[in-house]
Amino acid sequence: MRATDIATISIDKDEERHAVELHRRSIVVDCGSVVKQEPAHFERAKQGGVTATNHTVTHPNSDAATALKDIASCRQWIARNPTEVVLATTTEDIREAKATNREGVILGPQNTDFLGPDLSLLGEFAELGVRILQLTYQKQNWVGSGCGEARDSGLSAFGHQLVSAMDDRGIVVDLSHCGPVTGADAIKASRNPVIFSHAHPARIAPHIRAKSDDLLKALAAKGGVIGITALSMFLYDPAHPKERPGLPAFVRHIQYLIDLIGIDHVGIGLDFDETNTEEKWDAWRREVPELDTGWSFGERRIRDLTNAADEVNITRALVGAGLSDGDIQKILGLNFLRVFDQVWKS
């Protein structure tokens, strides 16, 4: 990696051409976003070179009936647009999406509330295409504690059963919003690599959603991957907490993770919610005040990485930081693809 001051990132014309071409031929997996079912989404995804998206297919607070309706709606949208998008339930689907210039949509709910205490429902949702499942969303549920709880009680007995069943079903365990004890318990409990689909290291930017060095090392030891987000509240500079961050901050987090846990465990999970509005943003801040750090709707995302169309800027920044092509491709998607290959075939 080039030794540079990452307060600024610049590339020359040759590096620009190389970055654009490298991005064009790479598999790009955004492991944490909410897709809006509209034609403009396809334009953003194509412009950004997105190969696959882990889509939060239903609201974290959904019950089983609502989750079923939302999944049905998403599958119908995919079926209506076969030249643009494909339901990704295997890594072959993702590779096929790349080969045919389409986008693979992975169904990845951000909570297990819709399962309740009924383990049998997991199989039904797996049959419908769910391939990534986050265990908790901020609060306590049947499985364990979210990071918004004052006391983390760890993975419950039911949670242990669920993780084992997810391993059996080939569903990736996602721990992005879990509390630290629940997260550590789940890493130990799973037979497979697990992920933080969209998170960041606490050592760089402290936040209730951030992950400690010890937890990151445990994730890597299990073969897992963390996807770096593109939200200002997570990538801010503690020395200037109200200054909107940009791509240099994104690279700073990636560099830190590479040094801490190695290149094979770093990916992207940008946390773009295309359905968001200023009204919804304000309601969300009231609903989960522990996550809110005061960022306005207009500045909630970092500079130069505000929607899927901007994802080529990641490759520009990583080329400017001096990473090799192979390492950049791992970060863009191959690391998550490795985990999916292992878990979805288990």
C-alpha positions in Angstrom: 0.0 0.0 0.0 1.3 3.4 -0.9 2.4 5.5 2.1 0.3 8.6 1.5 -1.6 11.2 3.5 -5.1 9.9 3.1 -6.6 13.3 4.0 -6.7 13.7 0.2 -6.9 11.0 -2.5 -6.0 11.9 -6.1 -5.2 9.8 -9.2 -3.7 10.7 -12.5 -5.2 10.1 -15.9 -3.6 6.7 -16.3 -4.8 5.6 -12.9 -8.2 6.9 -13.7 -8.5 4.8 -16.8 -7.1 1.8 -15.0 -9.6 2.2 -12.1 -12.6 2.5 -14.4 -11.6 -0.6 -16.3 -10.8 -2.6 -13.2 -14.2 -1.7 -11.7 -15.9 -2.6 -15.0 -14.5 -6.2 -15.0 -14.8 -6.8 -11.2 -17.6 -8.5 -9.3 -19.0 -5.9 -7.1 -21.1 -7.0 -4.1 -22.8 -4.4 -1.9 -23.6 -6.4 1.1 -26.0 -4.0 2.8 -28.6 -1.8 1.0 -32.3 -1.3 0.6 -33.4 -1.5 -3.1 -36.2 0.7 -4.4 -38.3 -1.2 -6.9 -38.2 1.4 -9.7 -36.5 1.8 -13.1 -34.1 4.4 -11.7 -32.6 1.7 -9.5 -31.4 -0.2 -12.6 -29.8 3.0 -13.9 -27.9 3.6 -10.6 -26.8 0.0 -10.3 -25.5 -0.2 -13.9 -23.7 3.2 -13.6 -22.0 2.0 -10.4 -21.1 -1.4 -11.8 -23.0 -3.3 -9.1 -23.1 -7.1 -9.6 -25.1 -8.1 -6.5 -26.9 -6.4 -3.7 -27.8 -7.8 -0.3 -31.3 -6.3 -0.1 -33.1 -5.6 3.2 -36.3 -7.1 1.7 -38.6 -6.3 4.7 -38.6 -3.9 7.6 -36.7 -5.1 10.7 -39.9 -4.9 12.7 -42.0 -7.0 10.3 -44.1 -9.9 11.4 -44.2 -13.2 9.4 -47.2 -12.1 7.3 -45.6 -8.8 6.4 -42.3 -10.4 5.6 -44.0 -12.9 3.3 -45.8 -10.1 1.5 -42.6 -8.1 1.0 -40.7 -11.1 -0.3 -43.5 -11.9 -2.7 -43.5 -8.3 -3.9 -39.8 -8.3 -4.5 -39.8 -11.7 -6.3 -42.6 -10.4 -8.5 -40.6 -7.3 -9.3 -37.6 -9.4 -10.2 -39.8 -11.6 -12.4 -41.1 -8.6 -14.3 -37.6 -7.4 -15.1 -35.6 -10.5 -16.2 -33.3 -8.5 -18.4 -32.2 -6.3 -15.5 -32.2 -8.3 -12.4 -32.0 -11.9 -11.1 -32.9 -13.5 -7.7 -29.5 -14.6 -6.3 -29.8 -17.8 -4.3 -26.4 -19.3 -5.4 -23.0 -17.8 -6.3 -23.6 -19.1 -9.8 -26.5 -16.7 -10.0 -24.1 -13.8 -9.1 -21.6 -14.9 -11.6 -24.3 -15.2 -14.2 -25.5 -11.7 -13.4 -22.0 -10.4 -14.0 -21.7 -12.2 -17.3 -25.1 -11.0 -18.6 -24.8 -7.4 -17.3 -27.6 -7.8 -14.8 -27.8 -7.4 -11.0 -28.2 -10.2 -8.5 -30.6 -9.4 -5.7 -29.9 -11.3 -2.5 -32.8 -11.4 0.0 -31.3 -10.5 3.4 -33.7 -9.4 6.2 -32.2 -7.4 9.0 -33.9 -9.1 11.9 -35.4 -12.5 12.9 -38.5 -11.0 14.6 -40.7 -12.4 11.8 -39.7 -15.9 12.8 -40.8 -15.4 16.4 -39.8 -18.5 18.4 -40.9 -20.8 15.6 -37.8 -22.5 14.1 -39.9 -24.3 11.4 -40.5 -20.9 9.7 -36.8 -20.7 8.8 -37.2 -23.4 6.1 -40.2 -21.6 4.6 -38.2 -18.4 4.2 -35.2 -20.3 2.9 -37.4 -21.8 0.2 -38.5 -18.3 -0.8 -34.9 -17.3 -1.3 -33.6 -15.8 1.9 -29.8 -16.3 1.9 -28.6 -13.8 4.5 -30.3 -13.2 7.9 -29.3 -10.8 10.6 -30.0 -12.2 14.0 -31.1 -9.0 15.8 -31.8 -5.4 15.0 -30.8 -3.1 17.9 -33.2 -4.6 20.5 -33.7 -7.8 22.4 -35.5 -10.6 20.6 -35.9 -14.4 20.9 -32.4 -14.9 19.5 -30.3 -12.4 21.5 -29.5 -8.8 22.2 -29.1 -6.0 19.7 -26.4 -3.4 20.2 -29.1 -0.9 21.4 -29.6 -2.8 24.6 -28.0 -1.5 27.8 -27.3 -5.1 28.9 -26.3 -7.8 26.3 -27.6 -11.1 27.5 -25.8 -13.0 24.7 -27.2 -15.6 22.3 -30.2 -17.4 23.8 -30.8 -21.2 23.7 -33.2 -20.6 20.9 -30.5 -18.4 19.2 -28.1 -21.3 19.3 -30.7 -23.6 17.7 -31.4 -21.0 15.0 -27.7 -20.5 14.2 -27.4 -24.3 13.8 -30.5 -24.4 11.6 -29.1 -21.5 9.5 -25.9 -23.5 9.0 -27.9 -26.5 7.9 -30.0 -24.4 5.5 -27.1 -22.6 4.0 -28.1 -19.1 5.3 -25.4 -16.6 6.1 -25.4 -15.4 9.7 -25.2 -11.6 9.8 -24.3 -9.8 13.1 -24.2 -6.2 12.0 -26.7 -4.9 14.6 -26.0 -7.5 17.3 -24.7 -6.6 20.7 -21.0 -7.5 21.3 -21.7 -10.5 23.5 -24.4 -11.9 21.2 -22.1 -11.3 18.3 -19.2 -13.1 19.9 -21.5 -16.0 21.0 -22.8 -16.4 17.4 -19.4 -16.4 15.9 -18.5 -19.3 18.2 -21.8 -21.1 17.7 -21.7 -21.1 13.9 -19.9 -23.8 12.0 -19.6 -21.5 9.0 -18.0 -18.0 8.4 -20.3 -15.2 9.6 -20.5 -11.6 8.4 -20.9 -8.0 9.5 -22.7 -7.0 6.3 -22.5 -3.3 7.1 -20.4 -2.1 10.0 -17.1 -0.4 10.9 -14.2 -0.6 13.4 -14.9 1.1 16.8 -11.2 2.0 17.2 -11.5 4.5 14.3 -14.9 5.9 14.9 -16.6 5.0 18.2 -20.3 4.2 17.9 -22.8 1.8 19.3 -22.9 0.0 16.0 -19.1 -0.2 15.7 -17.2 -3.5 16.2 -14.3 -3.9 18.6 -10.9 -5.2 17.6 -11.5 -8.4 19.5 -14.8 -9.1 17.8 -13.2 -8.3 14.4 -10.4 -10.7 15.0 -12.9 -13.4 16.0 -14.8 -12.8 12.8 -11.7 -13.1 10.7 -10.5 -16.2 12.6 -13.8 -17.9 11.5 -13.3 -16.8 7.9 -15.9 -14.0 7.9 -16.0 -10.6 6.3 -17.0 -7.1 7.3 -18.6 -4.7 4.8 -17.6 -1.0 5.4 -20.6 1.4 5.3 -20.8 4.8 3.6 -22.8 6.6 6.3 -21.4 9.8 7.9 -22.4 8.7 11.4 -20.1 5.7 11.1 -17.1 7.1 9.2 -16.8 10.5 10.9 -13.5 11.7 12.3 -13.6 11.8 16.1 -11.4 14.9 16.0 -13.9 16.6 13.8 -17.2 14.9 14.6 -19.5 17.3 12.8 -17.4 17.4 9.6 -19.0 15.3 6.8 -16.5 12.6 5.9 -15.7 11.5 2.4 -13.7 8.8 0.5 -10.5 9.4 2.5 -12.4 8.2 5.6 -13.7 5.2 3.8 -10.1 4.3 2.8 -8.9 4.9 6.3 -11.3 2.3 7.7 -10.3 -0.2 5.0 -6.6 0.4 5.7 -7.2 -0.1 9.4 -9.1 -3.4 8.8 -6.5 -4.7 6.4 -3.8 -4.1 9.0 -5.9 -5.6 11.8 -7.5 -8.7 10.2 -6.1 -9.0 6.7 -7.2 -8.3 3.2 -9.4 -11.5 2.9 -11.9 -10.2 5.5 -12.8 -6.8 4.2 -15.7 -5.9 1.8 -18.3 -3.2 1.2 -21.8 -2.9 2.7 -22.7 0.7 1.9 -26.1 0.9 3.8 -27.8 2.8 1.0 -31.6 2.9 1.6 -33.1 4.0 -1.7 -36.6 4.2 -0.2 -35.6 6.8 2.4 -37.1 10.2 2.6 -36.5 13.1 4.9 -39.7 12.3 6.8 -38.7 8.6 7.2 -35.2 9.7 8.3 -36.6 11.9 11.1 -38.9 9.0 12.2 -36.0 6.6 12.2 -34.0 9.0 14.4 -36.8 9.0 16.9 -37.3 5.2 16.7 -33.6 4.3 17.3 -32.1 7.4 19.1 -29.1 5.4 20.1 -28.0 5.3 16.5 -28.5 9.0 15.8 -25.5 11.3 15.9 -27.2 14.4 14.5 -26.5 14.1 10.8 -29.1 15.7 8.5 -30.9 13.8 5.8 -28.8 15.6 3.1 -25.5 14.7 4.7 -26.3 11.2 6.0 -24.0 9.6 3.4 -20.3 10.4 2.9 -19.2 12.8 0.1 -18.7 11.2 -3.3 -20.4 7.9 -2.2 -24.1 8.8 -2.0 -25.8 6.1 -4.0 -25.1 3.0 -6.1 -24.1 5.0 -9.1 -21.0 6.3 -7.2 -19.6 2.9 -6.4 -16.9 3.2 -9.1 -15.4 5.9 -6.8 -14.5 3.2 -4.4 -12.2 1.7 -6.9 -10.8 5.1 -7.8 -10.0 5.7 -4.1 -8.4 2.3 -3.6 -6.3 2.7 -6.7 -5.2 6.0 -5.4 -4.3 4.4 -2.0 -2.0 2.0 -3.8 -3.8 -1.3 -3.4 -3.1 -4.0 -5.9 -5.8 -5.0 -8.4 -6.2 -8.4 -6.7 -6.7 -6.8 -3.3 -9.2 -4.3 -4.7 -11.2 -7.1 -6.3 -11.3 -8.9 -3.0 -12.7 -5.9 -1.3 -15.2 -5.1 -4.1 -16.8 -8.5 -4.0 -14.6 -11.6 -4.0 -14.3 -11.9 -0.2 -18.1 -11.9 0.3 -18.4 -14.3 -2.7 -16.0 -16.7 -1.0 -18.2 -16.7 2.1 -21.4 -17.2 0.1 -19.7 -20.1 -1.8 -18.9 -21.8 1.4 -22.2 -21.2 3.3 -24.7 -21.5 0.5 -23.3 -24.9 -0.5 -23.1 -26.2 3.1 
